[in-house]
Amino acid sequence: KIIAKLNHIFLYVSILVITISGALKKLFNGEMLDMFFFNIEIKDNFELAEIFYEIHIVGNYTLIALISLHIFAVIIHKILFKENLLKRIL
């Protein structure tokens, strides 16, 4: 249960990291970011944009790994432990 809770927390954190790093990458590339009723623009800083791009990529791969772990755990519970988690989830 602890691993499942940690996986859920890391899923939410990775989604948040992907969103924030993507927005900051866009801003530091000199592009304008449209957020609801605001248009945000920051001075160019391509070095920071590259750092946020790397964080964005690592966050995406982390999200893929966490989703794969999640799916793998459901399969393991179905096959080995004979628990029907999909019925509880749905």
Beta strands, then each sheet from edge to edge (+ up, - down):
strand 1: 33-35
strand 2: 38-40
sheet 1: 1+ 2-
end
